[in-house]
Amino acid sequence: MSELADRIAASFARQGLMGTLGARLTHIAQGEVRIEAEVRPETAQQHGAGHAGLTFAIADSAAGYAALTTLDPGLEVVTSEFRISLLAPATGRLVATGRVVRGGRRIIAVAADVHGDDGAHVATALGTMVPVKAG
């Protein structure tokens, strides 16, 4: 694995919520990260579709890690704002692809799309991330 991928994977491993949700990193590239998670009974609504919180969390993390791929070691990101539009019920395996829309030193514009394993476009999101010193 590359130094960049190692750094992103190490940060992701420290994310307690991602572990709780059973999410996993499946793709790391400059400006783009993919996270997947299964809709499970403990992450589903009462009617069986995935909870919006699951969809939001993996979209936010994918977008945040995409932003982190553009920064030097020793920096992390925090979400400044993030808005999401839910487009279809979340079922099965969800795939969130986060990408950098526009990089910057103070604010990084990001986007994410979440698809179901049936091809449904479950959600689309836009947000901003702020670089901060790690630690």
VOZA-63223 format. One record per residue (C-alpha): residue in one letter; x, y, z. Coordinates in steps of 0.2 Angstrom, whole numbers, plus 5000, padded with zeros to 4 digits. Example, Ala and Ser with C-alpha at 12.3 -4.5 7.8 and 13.67 -1.06 7.14 Angstrom:
2
a506249785039
s506849955036
//
This chain:
135
m500050005000
s500650184997
e501150305010
l499550405007
a498450245008
d499250195024
r498950365032
i497150365026
a496850185032
a497650215049
s496550365052
f495050275046
a495450135059
r495350255073
q493550305068
g492450225081
l490850255072
m491450175056
g491950015065
t490250015074
l489350035057
g490449895049
a491050015036
r492649975027
l493850075015
t493849994998
h494650134987
i495950264991
a496650384977
q497150564976
g495550664979
e494350514980
v493950384993
r492650244993
i491850175009
e490650035009
a489349975023
e488049845023
v486249885029
r486049775044
p484649765057
e485549875069
t485850015055
a484050005048
q482450095050
q480950005057
h480349965039
g482049885035
a482850015024
g484550085030
h484450235042
a484850405035
g486150415048
l487150265040
t487050345023
f487550515030
a488950445040
i489850355026
a489550495014
d490350615026
s491750505030
a492150465011
a492050655007
g493150695022
y494450565018
a494450625000
a494950795006
l496250715018
t497150635003
t497550814997
l498450875013
d500150845020
p500450725034
g500150805051
l498550875046
e496750805048
v495050875042
v493450915051
t491750945043
s491251125043
e489551095034
f488850945025
r487150935017
i486350775009
s484850734998
l484150565001
l483550504984
a483050314986
p482850185000
a484550115006
t484549935005
g485949795004
r487749855002
l487950045001
v489450124992
a489950304996
t491150384984
g491850544991
r492850664980
v493650834981
v492750974971
r493951104975
g495451104986
g496151244997
r497251285011
r495751335023
i494251255015
i494051105004
a492451084994
v491850904993
a490450794986
a489950624989
d488650504981
v487950344989
h487350204978
g486550034983
d487149874976
d485649864965
g486250024957
a485050144965
h485750314968
v485350324986
a486050494991
t487050644985
a487950764996
l488950924996
g490050995010
t491551085016
m493051015026
v494251125036
p496051065038
v496651055056
k498351005064
a498250815069
g498350775087
//
